[in-house]
Amino acid sequence: MAQKHRHPVIDWNRMTDRQRQMKARAENLTAQIALDQHREHDRANKALFASLESVLAQLAGTPKAVEFFRLFSETATLANAKRIANHPDCPDVVRGEIAQRIETAGAIRGNEGVARAVLGKTDHASED
């Protein structure tokens, strides 16, 4: 059985000038809502960042510090993970995990040993 040809709910090609103006206003309102939400999201991120140093100070030397840095480094790009490893509060165990991740990525690309150089470690650092 053949279906009847149905017209679209809104035929964009047959709009009147008034309807085009209404559509433009709706698009502008939608864009404004998106900008407002983006600004609010940025404010929330800035509020979190403002407390970051005091949170890191409270976590220093605890298992939570390891988990904190581990979560950030696991979700970070490789370049950002390198920066996280160089943070003064980053636990050594997480630095090692990041170095391993860098070495693995380097081996895949054919650049063995890059991780230790990037993190300021020598190949003999673990022998001390």
HELIX and SHEET records of a PDB file:
HELIX    1   1 TRP A   12  ARG A   14  5                                   3    
HELIX    2   2 ASP A   17  LEU A   59  1                                  43    
HELIX    3   3 PRO A   63  THR A   75  1                                  13    
HELIX    4   4 LEU A   78  ALA A   85  1                                   8    
HELIX    5   5 ASP A   92  ARG A  109  1                                  18    
HELIX    6   6 VAL A  114  VAL A  118  1                                   5    
HELIX    7   7 ALA A  125  GLU A  127  5                                   3    
END                                                                             
